[in-house]
Amino acid sequence: MKLFKCQSCGQMLYFENGWCESCGHRLGYLPDIGLLSFVIEDGPSWIAAANPDLRYRFCANWEVHACNWMVPAPSETVNQPYCMACQHNRQIPDISEPEKHRLWQKLELAKRRLFYSLIKLRLPMPTEASGDSEPLAFLFLAETDDPVMTGHDNGVITISLAEADDAVRERTRAAMGERYRTLLGHFRHEIGHYYWDKLVRDGGMLDSFRTLFGDEREDYQKALERYYAKAPDDGVWQQGFVSSYATSHPWEDWAETWAHYLHIVDTLETAAAFGIKVKPDVADDPELEAEIDFDPHRVRQLSTLIEAWLPLSYAVNSLNRSMGQPDLYPFVLAPRAIEKLGYVHDLIHGFDPVHR
């Protein structure tokens, strides 16, 4: 993610900020131009310093402290109360309960980071009002008598509210032997299933997908049962998959690869925004060096991303270990896994992954 600063005082800002902690100005994110801006009330609307010629209002979820994104002020042609991210919500939990409200706020924060990437990658995001045959919709559900299963089904992504509870999520991660489990990771994985429908199935790419990832017509439920019946084998997944779970079924291989692609792109953009340069002083090895001075959303060749990612991930893993934390990116990218990332990269950018 890029860095933001207050147009009034120059203070550096986080994407999630609602106020500038230096000068006190109210802040709003303008997804139409990709900037966080200080805003000033103008009657029923707001003037954004980053785009003063257009009047805005806050997303309706701002009123319940769950969004800092803005939408164009109502006009004869536009009257959308929800922002580009929140208008995809089909169901949210009962936020009159304080704990559910708190957890839902965390879900919305992760979802906005997801949509930041989708917008920058110019991916289709049809709403239920668009008339698209498979619009993108989210269900954020709290468990009652029956457990809520996080997953995707024909454009509808369900996320269990319990995933926003750090303690619950960590227990689940440890019990399932996972190396990585985060809210943002869930969103990136499940949206991968959605874009498999859009880019592979509907894009006429089934044959090339099956050549690289396998035949998705394999019985999905039986494949998962086989996967969970045995312990993860590092010797298997590290040879050609981005994670152990990716070995369970071709659909999961795709979704895990998609999620890792978004991990890489977003982290590289942040590194570029900070002007990070990796040059270890203990080895003269060009493969361990990187100067991240490009926009990862716009590169043509995946190799540009990978050549920067490998030294960067080594560096940040080392930093985490210095703080007594587990590796930030606890994965190994084998050549076959990189080939799959290249396939995702090409489909996202409209390149032909077969004849390129």
N, C-alpha and C positions, 0 to 999 in steps of 0.2 A: 504494500500500500504506500501511496505517496505521503509526504509530510504536508502539514497545513500550518499556516500561521495567521494570526489575527491581523486583519487589514487596518485596524486602529492603532495597535501598539507594537505589532511585530512578534508577540509572544507565540512560541511554538504550541500547537494544539494537537490533541488526540482526536481521532475520528469520532469518538463517542462523546466529546465535550458538548455540554449545553450552554456553558458560560465560559468566557475568557477569565481565567483566574488572575490575570494581571490587571486588566482595565475594567472588568466586570460586564462587558457587553454580552448580550444574548447572542447565541450562535445557532445557525441552522445549516444543514447540509443541502446543497443544491445538486441533485443528481443529474440535472440536465446539462450542467457544465463541469461536474465533478469537483466542486470546491466547497470547503467549509467557510462560511462567511458570517461576519457579525451583521446583525439585523436590527432595524429600528422600526418600532410600531408606526404605522401610517393609517390611522382609522381602523377599519376591520382587516387591513392587510399589513404586510411588512415590506420594508425596503431593505434589500440585501446589498451590502457594500460591494460585493463581488460582481453584481449584475444589476445596477440601480435602475436600468430602463424597464425592468419587468417587476410587477408586483407579485408577491408570494403570500402564502399562508402556510402554517404548519400542518403536517399530516394529522389526521384526527386522533391518531394514537399518541401524539404529543400531549394531548390533554390528560392522558392516563399515565404519563411519564414512561412511555415505552418507545419513543421514536424522536429523533431530532432532524428528520428529513422534511423537506418542504415541497409544496406543489404550487403550480401557478394559481393566482387568486381567481375566484370564479368570474366567468365572463359569459357571453352569449353562446360560446362554443365549448367552453371548458368548465366543468363543475365536478371535479373528482376530489372527494374529501381525503382519500388515502394516497400515500406516496407510491412510488414505483415498486417498492418492496412490500408494503403492507396491503396493497390492493389484491395480493395473491392469497391472503388469509381467508380460508373458508370457515374455520372454527378455532376459537381460542378457549382456554379454560375459564372457569368462574373466577374472575379477578377481584371479586368482592372479598375473597379470602386472601389475607395479606401474604401468606406463604406462596400461594399459587401465583399471585401477582408478581412477587419477587422472582420466582423461577421463570415465569413467562417473559419478564423483562430481559433475562439472560438469553432466552431463546431468540428474542427479537434482535438483540445485539449481534449474535452470531449470524442471524439471517441477513442483516444489513451488510455485513462483511462479505457474505456470499454474493449478494446482489451487486455490490461494488465491482466484484470480479466479472460477473455476467455482463454487466453494462460495458465495462472496458473491453471485454472480448467480443462485444457486439453479437451476443447470442440471442436467439428468439426467446421471448418471455410472454407468450400470449396469456391474457387474462380470461376469466370466464365470460366477460362481456364482449370478447373479441369475435366470437363465432368460430374460433378454432375448434377442430374436432377433438383435440386433446390439450386443453389449457392447463397451465401450471397452477396448482392450488396446494395449500398447506393446512393440515389439521394438527393442532397442538393439543394433545389430550392428556388429562390427568387420569391415573389409574383409579378405578372404583373396585368392583368385585372381580373384574377380569383384567389381566395384564394388558398393557398397550404395547403393541409391537411396532417399533420403528421400521418404516419401509416405504416402498413406492408401488403404486398400482394405477396404471393408466393416467398418469399426470398428477395424481394426488399423492403428496408426500406426507406421511404421518410421522410425527416426532413425539415420543413420550416425554411428558413434562418431567418425569423422574431423571432424565438425562441431564437436566440443568442443575441437579443436586450433585455437587462435587464429590461428596462422600459416597453416594450411591454409585455414581459413574466409576469412581476409582475401584470400588469393591467389584463391580461388574468386570472392569478391565482385568483386574488381578485374577478373578475366578475363571475368566475365559482365556487367560494366557496371552492377552493382547499386548503389543508393545506400545500402542498409541490409541487413545480414545478421548476425543474432545467433542464439544458441541459443534464447533465449526467443521470438524472432520465428518460428523454425521451429515451435516447439510451438504458438504461437497460430495460425499459418497452417494447419497440418495438422489441428488440432482444429476449425478452421472447416469443413473438408471433412466431418468427422464430424457436426457439427451441421447441415450442409446436409441430410444424410440424415434426421436426426431431426426438424428443424423445417420444412424445405421439402418434401422428398419425402414423408415420412410424415405431415406436417402438413397436406397438401392445399393447398399454396401454390404449386404449379408454375406455374399461369397467371400469378399476380402476379409471381413471380420472373422468368419469361420476358419479361414486359412491361418490366421495369426492367433486368435484367442480360443478357438475350438467351437464346437457345434452347440449353440444355445438351446437346441431342441432336446438335449439331454434332460431327463426328469429332474426338475429343480429340487423338489423336496427330498428325493432320495439322495441327491448329491450332497445336500446339506447334512442329512443324517449320517452319511459316510464321513463327512468332514469332522463333525462333532464327536464321532465315535472313536476317533484316534487322536493321539497327541500331535500337535504341529511338528513338522519335520523341517528344520532349517536347511537341511541338505537338498530338499525338494524346492521350496519356494525361492530360495536365494539363487537358484540356477536360471530362473526365467520369469519370476513374478515380483511385484512390488511389495507383497506381504504374504503371510501365511494364508489369510482368509481368501486371497485372490485365487488360491488353488482349488477352492470348493466347487466352482461352476464358472463357465465362460461369462455369464452376466456379472458375477462378482469380480472376476478378473478385470473386466471393463470398468466397473464402477470404482474399484480400488485404484486402477490406473488413472482414471479421470480425476479422482480426488487428489492423488499425488501430483498430477500435473498442476492443479490449482494451488496446492501447497507450494510448489516450486516457483510458479509465476508470481504469486503474491509476496513470498519471502524475498525473491530477487528484486522486486520493485522496491520493497522497503530498504533493502541493502543499497540499491542504487540511490535512493533518496538521501541516505546518510553518507553517500560517497565512500562506501566501504571498498577497500582494496586488500586482498589477501596475498601476502608474500612472506611465507615462513622464513625465519632467519637461520633455520637449521639444515636446510636442504636447497640445493640448486636444481629444482625440478619444476619445469613449466606447468606440469599437470596439477601442481599444488598451488598455483598462482592464479589470481583472477582480479581484474579491475571491472567492476560492475557499473558500467556507464551507459546502459541502454535501457529502453523500455521493453520489458519481457513480453508485454502484450502484443508487440508489433514485430517481433523478429520473424524472419522467414524460415530459418533452419533451426530445428530442435537442437542441433549440436551447439548453437550459441548459448542456449539455456544450460545444457548439461556441462559444458566446459566451465561455466561459472558456478554451477550448483555444487559440483563435487568438492572443490576446495572450500566453498562457503560452508557447506554442511559439515565438513571436517572441522572447520574453525569454530562454528557455533556449538558443535558437540563438545569440543575441548573446553569452551567457555562454560558450558553447563556443568561439566565434570569439575571444573574449578570451584563451582558453587555447591558441589555435593548433590547435584541434580542429575537425573538420567539424561541420556542423549536426547537432544531436541528432535533429531531425525534418526531414529534407530532402525534404519533400513539400509539395504545394499541394492544398488541398481546394476544388475547383470546386463550384458548386451541385449538379451532377448527382452528384458523389461524395458530397456531404453527404446527398443524397436516399437514396443507397444505404446510408449509415451509419444513416439513420433507419429504413430497412427492417429492418436487423439489430437495431437497438435495440428496435423494436416486437415482433419475433418473440421476442427474449430475454425481454421483460417480459410477454409474453402479450397484447399489443395486436394488433388487426387492422390490418395495414399498408395495407390496401386502403380500408377504410371509416372509418378513424379520423377 
